[in-house]
Structures are given as structure tokens and as C-alpha cells.
Amino acid sequence: MAQGYHAAAMDDIAERAGVSKPVLYQHFPGKLDLYLALLDQHCESLIQSVRGALASTTDNKQRVRATMDAYFAYVEDDGGAFRLVFESDLTNEPAVRERVDKVTNECAEAICDVIAEDTGLSRAESMLLASGLGGLAQVVARSWLHSDRSVPRDQAVQLLASLAWRGIAGFPLHGTDQPH
């Protein structure tokens, strides 16, 4: 399905998977079911990467960098799974839209938890900031990939992390008047 949902035929998918078409249909009644199963798997992969990045350290500057890097690693993966999630030609399909919204929301929720805990901002305020940071990471990582990686990944991650940190670091840590 690397060429998109509509261009993929079950015969081609079965051949690429090394199974017969009847075997494929034993597991997935139709192409949409297969697509949704792949989408679920790849959405969960990004969610876990973001959660792992946030849990990797208590140093918030490093958390920002690790989270940005999680998005870059996700879009750089050779399988192109990010296209199923962020560039789907099926976003009008309710089951697909639900999953795409879920990955965006769960990543933002994970970021929100850290912001709310560390800043004491309300849940709504923290969620706005988290959505902005997650959206920034996702859009810039995809833009970087589509620009043929003209800036080395580590440098691109550092640039984006510096931009994001300069913004989020302005919010004082909870219980202090001092910025991060």
C-alpha cells in the first residue's frame, strides 16, 4: 500500500506478502480491513515512540529534543508507514479519520501530561501547547523528508528542538517563577 490505498490491489499485496490471495482474505475480509490493521499498527508505533521519548529523561530540554527526534525517526523509517498515517488518501473514510485523529490526540495528550505537570497550566492550556509542539514536529519532519533530507537529520532535529525549546521554556516550572 506504499502507492496509496486506491492503487493497491489485493493480488499485489498478497504477492508482496508472500501469501496466496485466499490466505490474505482469511485474515482480512477486504482491502479496507487490511489497511485499518496496518494503520493501527503504525499509529501505535508513533504513540509509543513519543511516550518513550518523553519518559527517556526528566530534563525537559532533552525531552523536547527526544520527542522531535521520535517524529523524524518515524517519517524516516524505510517502510514509509508515516504515509498511511499522515498522507492517507482515505481520510474521508470515518474509520481512517478516527485512527488518524487518535494518533494525533494521543501524542498530544502524552506531551500535554508533561506540560501540565511541569508548568501548572490548565489541562486546556497545556493541550493547546502540546498540539502545537506535536503538529510542529510532524509537519517539519515530513517537510524535511520531502526536501530530500538536505539538512542532516541530527542537525534538523537540533534546529527544530531549539525552536520548540525557546518557546516552551518560557513557561515557568510549577511552583517557581523561574523558566525551565
C-alpha positions in Angstrom: 0.0 0.0 0.0 3.1 2.2 -0.4 1.5 3.6 -3.6 -1.7 4.5 -1.8 -4.9 2.7 -1.0 -6.6 3.0 -4.3 -3.6 1.9 -6.3 -3.1 -1.2 -4.2 -4.7 -4.5 -5.4 -5.2 -7.4 -3.2 -3.3 -9.6 -5.7 -0.3 -7.4 -5.4 -0.5 -7.2 -1.7 -0.7 -11.0 -1.4 2.3 -11.4 -3.7 4.4 -8.9 -1.8 3.5 -10.6 1.5 4.4 -13.9 0.1 1.0 -15.5 0.6 -1.8 -16.5 -1.7 -4.8 -14.2 -2.1 -7.2 -16.7 -0.4 -4.8 -16.7 2.7 -4.9 -13.0 2.7 -8.7 -13.0 2.6 -8.8 -15.5 5.5 -7.2 -12.8 7.7 -8.7 -9.7 6.2 -12.2 -9.8 4.6 -11.3 -6.8 2.4 -8.7 -4.2 1.5 -10.0 -1.7 4.0 -9.7 -4.2 6.8 -6.1 -4.8 5.9 -5.5 -1.1 5.6 -7.0 -0.4 9.0 -4.9 -3.2 10.6 -1.7 -1.7 9.2 -2.9 1.8 10.2 -3.5 0.6 13.8 0.0 -0.9 14.0 1.7 2.2 12.6 -0.3 4.6 14.7 0.6 2.7 17.9 4.3 2.7 16.9 4.4 6.5 16.8 2.4 6.9 20.0 4.8 4.5 21.8 7.8 6.4 20.3 6.6 9.7 21.6 5.8 8.3 25.0 9.2 6.7 25.1 10.9 10.0 24.2 9.0 11.8 27.0 9.9 9.1 29.5 13.6 8.9 28.5 14.7 11.8 30.8 13.5 14.3 33.3 15.5 17.0 31.7 12.8 19.0 29.8 15.2 20.4 27.1 16.3 16.8 26.3 12.6 15.7 26.3 11.8 18.2 23.6 14.8 17.0 21.5 13.9 13.4 22.0 10.3 14.0 21.1 11.2 15.9 17.9 13.6 13.1 17.1 10.8 10.5 17.5 8.8 12.2 14.8 11.9 12.4 12.5 12.7 8.7 13.1 9.1 7.8 12.3 9.0 9.6 9.0 12.5 8.4 8.0 11.6 4.7 8.5 12.2 2.8 5.3 8.7 1.3 5.2 7.1 4.7 4.7 4.5 3.9 7.4 4.0 7.6 8.1 2.3 7.9 4.7 -0.5 5.7 6.0 -0.9 7.9 9.0 -0.2 11.5 7.7 -0.7 11.3 4.0 -3.6 8.9 3.6 -5.8 9.2 0.6 -8.7 7.8 2.7 -9.1 10.5 5.3 -12.7 10.9 4.4 -13.3 7.3 5.4 -14.6 7.5 9.1 -12.6 4.6 10.4 -9.4 6.0 8.9 -10.2 9.5 10.2 -10.8 8.1 13.7 -7.4 6.4 13.7 -5.5 9.5 12.4 -7.2 11.7 14.9 -6.4 9.1 17.6 -2.7 9.2 16.9 -2.6 13.0 16.8 -4.6 13.2 20.0 -2.7 10.5 22.0 0.7 12.0 21.1 -0.6 15.5 22.1 -2.1 14.0 25.4 1.3 12.5 26.2 3.0 15.8 25.7 0.2 17.6 27.5 0.7 15.5 30.6 4.3 16.7 30.9 3.5 20.3 30.2 0.6 20.4 32.7 2.6 18.7 35.4 5.7 20.8 35.0 4.0 24.2 34.5 0.8 24.0 36.4 -1.1 25.3 33.4 -4.6 24.1 33.0 -5.3 21.0 31.0 -6.8 23.0 28.2 -3.8 25.4 28.0 -1.4 22.5 28.2 -3.2 20.7 25.4 -3.0 23.7 23.1 0.7 23.9 23.6 1.1 20.1 23.2 -0.9 20.1 20.0 1.3 22.9 18.7 4.5 21.0 19.6 3.3 17.8 18.1 2.0 19.4 15.0 5.3 21.3 14.6 7.2 18.1 14.9 5.1 16.2 12.5 4.9 18.8 9.7 8.6 19.8 9.9 9.7 16.1 9.9 7.6 15.4 6.8 8.8 18.6 5.1 12.4 17.6 5.9 11.9 14.2 4.4 10.3 15.6 1.2 13.2 18.1 0.8 15.4 15.0 0.2 17.0 15.5 3.6 19.1 18.4 2.5 19.9 19.1 6.2 21.3 16.1 8.0 18.7 14.6 10.4 20.6 15.3 13.6 21.0 18.9 12.6 17.4 19.2 11.6 16.2 17.7 14.9 18.5 20.1 16.8 17.2 23.1 14.9 13.6 22.2 15.5 14.2 21.3 19.1 15.9 24.6 19.7 13.0 26.5 18.2 10.5 24.5 20.3 12.5 24.8 23.5 12.9 28.5 23.1 9.1 28.7 23.1 8.1 26.2 25.8 11.0 27.1 28.1 9.3 30.5 28.7 6.7 28.8 30.8 7.8 28.7 34.5 8.2 25.3 36.2 5.3 24.7 38.6 5.9 26.3 42.0 8.6 28.6 40.8 8.8 31.9 39.0 11.8 30.7 37.0 11.5 29.5 33.4 12.8 26.0 32.7 
